Amino acid sequence: MKKICRYIILFCSVCLFFSCQSKTKQLLVKKWDCVKIENLAPVDANLFSKEDSAAAEKIKTALQLLTWTFNTDNTYQCSVGGRITVQGTYGIAEDNKNLTCISSTKNTTNSYFITLLTENEMVLTGTGTAVPLILHFRPH
């Protein structure tokens, strides 16, 4: 009887672990449209020329046409204006708070902190710079 109880407890623990882990992935797997970007420009506006300002606006406009699609097989696609620009694989850390995207060419790895993830909203904060880029997404 004790042996059966141990197996039941072990089985329930494993099920609980995988169900919690898959909740983040279940929410993530879909097509997301970028709706807002924060911290794109340098903090020190005095070091920002007119050309830099114009370039930043072009980048900001392009990023607002950004769409990310996360698939159940841990692949992703990033597109701008419907044109795929990057694709690769992604992983979610055990804490369900860190997302790592590795391009298919393996020359780019981006890590993001999952600030918010619901059925209707996703907020990612970049982890690679002193002033992190914050991306806000809504489902497509």
N, C-alpha and C positions, 0 to 999 in steps of 0.2 A: 504494500500500500504506500509506504514511504517513497519507494522508487517511482511509482506512478505520479505522486504529488510533485516530485522533483521535475519530472518530464513536463508536467502541465505548467509549472511555474516557469521553467526554462522556455517552453513554447510561447507562453503569454508575454514574457519579457522580450523575446525576439520579435514577435508580432508588434508589440508596442514600439520597439526601436525603429522598425522599418516603416510603420505607419506614420510616426512623427517625422521621419526623414523624408518620406515621400510627399508630405503636405506642402513643403516649400517647392519641391519640383512640380507638383500638380498645379500650384498657383503660377509658377514661372512659365510652364509650357504653353505658349501661345504666341501670337504676333503682337508686338508692342510698338506703339507710335510715341516718339519723343514729343512732349508738349512744352517743356520748359528746361532751360539750362542755366545753372548758376556757376559763378566763379570762372567764367571763360576768359575774361580779361585779367591782365596782371593787376595786383593790388595797387601798385604805385603808378598812378595816372601820369605823373610827371615824366616818366620814362617811356611814354606811349606817344609815338608820332602820329600824324594824320594818316599816313599810309598804314601804320599798324592798326589804327582804329578802323579804317575801311576794310582791311583784311579780316579783322576780328568780327566785324559785322557780317561779312560774307561767310565766314566759318560758322557763325551763330545761325545764320539763315539755313545753311546746308545741314547743320546738326538738327534743326527743327524739322527737317524732312527725313530724319533718321528713323528707320524701322528695324527693330531686332525681332527675330523669330527664334524661339527656343523649342527644340523638338524633344520627344520622349527618349530618343536614342543618344542623348547628350551631345547633339550637334546644334550649331546655331548659324544663322545668317544675319549679316548686317547689310542693310541696303539704304541708299540715299536716293530719294525720288524714284523708287521702284527698281533701281539698278543695284545688283549685289556688289558690294565693295569688299567685304571680308566674310569668310566663313571658316568654320573650324569646330572645335569641341569645347565643351564647358564642363565645369565641375562645381559642386556645392560642398563646402566644408562641412564637417560633422556638426558644427555649431549652427548650421543653417543660416549663417549671417554673412558668409563670404562666398562670392562668386568669382571664379577664375575662368577667363576665356582665352583659349590658345588658338591662334590662327592656323589654318591648314598648312601654311608654308612654314610654320613653327618659328617664324622670326619675330612674332609679336605675342606677348602674354600680357593681358590686362587683368587686374584684380579690382574688385569692387566690394564695398561693404553694402549689404542689403539693408538699407535704412527702413524701408517700408515695402511690404509685399502683401497685397490683398487681391481679390478677384478684379477690382476696378482700378488699381493704382500700384505702381512700382516706382520706388525712388532708390537710385544707386549712387553711392559716393565713391569716387575714385580714391585709390590708396597710394598712388605713386608720386604725388607732388605735395609740396608744403601747403599750398592752397588747393584743396581737393575740388575737382569738377563734380558737380551734383547734377544728375540727370533724372528728370521726372517723366514717367511714361504712363500712358493709358492704353487699354486694349484696342486693337485695330477694329 
